[in-house]
Amino acid sequence: QVQLVESGGGLVQPGGSLRLSCVISGSIFSDYAMLWYRQAPGKQRDLVARIDRLGTTDYADSVKGRFTISRDNTKNTAYLQMNSLKPEDTAVYYCNAATVYGTLVFASWGQGTQVTVSS
């Protein structure tokens, strides 16, 4: 059974850092692009960062220069390093995978991990 699990969220002060992890089990991780999304209360789920199979990355304008997405294919894990966090980064963060055609691999989202930026 293929599963994904996000972790690493928490409460952090403005300007702080967190590193999120997303582990995919039971699948060929290296075949997929990995994506991080976030959803704030009352808002839609938005794409934050993407890393393709070759390691090429892309970011939403709101996080460029502050967030870094990476992957470790030996551990079936994608990471999101978040620095200089702002209160507006507060959201539940989710990961997913995408095929080369852009189709999301997981139709059902994981539980996500809560990130709260507050003093």
ABEGO torsion letter per residue (X at the ends): XBBBBBBGBEBBBBGBBBBBBBBBBGBBAAABBBBBBBBBBGBBBBBABBBBAAGBBBBBAAABGABBBBBBAAAGBBBBBBBGBBAAABBBBBBBBBBAAGBBABABBBAEBBBBBBX
